[in-house]
Amino acid sequence: MNILKRYFGPSFKFALSTGLMMCLFSGATVAGNLDQGISDPPVTIPKRFGSDVSAFYLGLSGGYATGGTDRFGLTTPAGSVEIGELDLRGSYGGIRGGWRGVVPTSIGRDYVYGFEVGYDFSTLDDEVSRQIGPVTVNGESEISDILSLRFRNGLTNKSGTVLYFVSVGYVRGEVKTTNNLSLGTAALEFEDSGHRSGFSASIGAEHSLSENWSITGEFEYVQFKSEEIEFDSGFSTKSTPRFRGLRFGLNYTF
């Protein structure tokens, strides 16, 4: 140390201080570079519904219907006869597509509204039977191929990843009503079928899974227009098919 002092003279303290500062600065720079080389992996989070002011989507859905009621009775020249109550049930599924818009609100949630078109390939049916004297009377009702146009609207949660909605809409489907009379080995069958209009209402939720995909679940009620059906036998019945169903689906948003 004394030799260094003699060699550098008064500049020894200055040189020592400068060297220490350079070492500290170099160490901090290396540490900073090490920190910059480490990065966290990207995290995928569900998409907020409000991130799109408007969007189109396509989807698939399916469900099971039960609790449908359609009282089946026959009006004959001799009077009216109650046959029984039809409980329309069965599985259904189909395709759908729609558009929705988003309006931010002052309460931290988004108001979402839109229109949806769907087509269900379904067969919901039931049959009732009653013995009247020697004659067995059967009545059957069936619903299939339902086209729907719905208006859907609701509010998201505060994070914007779940939409709680209600919907109302117009439906049109194929409704078939059958009356069968049998006496021993002899049987007569009378049938009436055609397209019939009606309405639907539902309540449910849609949960965003990722940037484009979401799942839905809803409870719905569907009722078709009541009509008086005239069979070729001269008998008639009043048909009012309706059902309740639980539907689940998967949507892809563009």
Buried (B, 14 or more C-beta within 10 A) or exposed (E): EEEEEEEEEEEBEEEEEEEEEEEEEEEEEEEEEEEEEEEEEEEEEBBBBBEBEEBEBEBEBBBBBBEBBBBBBBBEEEEEBEBBBBBBBBEBBBBBBBBBBBEEEEEEBBBBBBBBBBBBEBEBBBBBBBEEEEEBBBBBBBBBBBBBBBBBBBBBBEEBBBBBBEBEBEBBBBBBBBBBBBEEEEEEEBBBEEEBEBBBBBEBBBBBBEEEBBBBBBEBBBBBBEBEBEBEEEBBBBBBBBBBBEBBBBBEBE
